[in-house]
Amino acid sequence: MRAGLPLREDLVGQEPYGAPQLDARVVLNVNENPHSPSEALRRAFAEAIHEATGRLNRYPDREALGLREDLAGYLGHGLRSENIWVANGSNEVMTQLLTAFGGPGRNVLTFTPTYSMYPEYARNTCTRYVTEARHPDHTVDAPLVLEGIERHRPSVVIITTPNNPTGTSVPPAVIDEVCRQTEAVVVVDEAYQEFSTQPSSVSLLDHHVNLVVARTMSKAFAMAGGRVGYLAAGTEIVDACRIVRLPYHLSLQTQVLARVALAHRDELLAGVAELGRQAREFQVWLGQRGYEVVPSDANFVLFGRFRDRHAVWQGLLDQGVLIRETGPDGFLRASAGTAEEMAALRDALVSLHPEGPQS
Ligand SMILES: *Cc1c(COP(=O)(O)O)cnc(C)c1O
């Protein structure tokens, strides 16, 4: 950056952040669904796009009403389109929420270790990022959350379940209790909910005007490339997002692809159970090999403990297996992939550590 440009002071010296996008044989680093769409589904996407491009000279529906209605139908629980908001990935949904409910002089509270993008949304919206540590087993209960709220007086609280990178779930009873005891907006980030054994907090929306459930089509839905995130909440929260959104923020093609994906959800979600099984089997295998494993309720696993995790990450990459260097010191995170990909990951670990993690 050339000296002298009037860059915001809090951005000086900052680097663009994100997982390395490297060309590896086995890619298990960003919790994507490893299955690409079938030939028949690709044709359905292409036909819908072809049909829609007849309207490409016009702005898209800025309320995305058709898509929001489809998403409401997917979530069920009597939700309607006015309870849904949708944007370019849940990262944009989160940014809109912080734009509306955070901002200068306000705090957003999260429970660490957690998703590495939250501090960025906070910084971009000039919201102060404050954290409380999870319990040593990475769980979160109502007293922990409420003490954090008491201490930091946040206007927004983010509770991630299952949590990234630990895979730990938070029961809806905890969310219910927290929403009852605070006036802050409570955002439950359910990016991995389809993989979880815990019920969704969507069932609590009727009871709390301050509750937001954030979801994404990037993970279970195998649509990371489509950039579709959404939330379910009361209409006041949806309307606040509608105020701060950019005009026509969600492109015609994004709306079209998401609606086709939702119409084919049985096919797209068919791999979810199998990915959960791969994640569980990998946890068992890691435990048997003497690794420390954080029990995961999602499609990824946090494991260690390594004296030099970067060396292990690099050693795996040298064998063509890309995982993620994230989470507590000494730990690495791997996404669940196909059976073949998981075998490649296990083989690469065995060749690095023939006698277990410390070898
Ligand atoms: C992957 C992920 C998301 C999804 O982000 P998108 O912008 O929708 O791709 C949201 N929250 C968490 C915790 C995640 O891990």
The ligand as an SDF file (V2000), in Angstrom:
LIG
                    3D

 15 15  0  0  0  0  0  0  0  0999 V2000
  -18.5640  -22.3040    6.1620 C   0  0  0  0  0  0  0  0  0  0  0  0
  -19.2120  -21.5070    7.2370 C   0  0  0  0  0  0  0  0  0  0  0  0
  -20.1870  -20.5690    6.9190 C   0  0  0  0  0  0  0  0  0  0  0  0
  -20.6630  -20.4150    5.5070 C   0  0  0  0  0  0  0  0  0  0  0  0
  -20.1940  -19.3360    4.8640 O   0  0  0  0  0  0  0  0  0  0  0  0
  -20.7770  -18.9740    3.4080 P   0  0  0  0  0  0  0  0  0  0  0  0
  -20.4210  -17.5450    3.3040 O   0  0  0  0  0  0  0  0  0  0  0  0
  -22.2450  -19.2140    3.4180 O   0  0  0  0  0  0  0  0  0  0  0  0
  -20.0620  -19.8580    2.4330 O   0  0  0  0  0  0  0  0  0  0  0  0
  -20.7970  -19.8780    7.9510 C   0  0  0  0  0  0  0  0  0  0  0  0
  -20.4700  -20.0920    9.2280 N   0  0  0  0  0  0  0  0  0  0  0  0
  -19.5440  -21.0020    9.5760 C   0  0  0  0  0  0  0  0  0  0  0  0
  -19.2490  -21.2470   11.0100 C   0  0  0  0  0  0  0  0  0  0  0  0
  -18.8800  -21.7220    8.5820 C   0  0  0  0  0  0  0  0  0  0  0  0
  -17.9500  -22.6140    8.9350 O   0  0  0  0  0  0  0  0  0  0  0  0
  1  2  1  0
  2  3  1  0
  2 14  2  0
  3  4  1  0
  3 10  2  0
  4  5  1  0
  5  6  1  0
  6  7  2  0
  6  8  1  0
  6  9  1  0
 10 11  1  0
 11 12  2  0
 12 13  1  0
 12 14  1  0
 14 15  1  0
M  END
$$$$
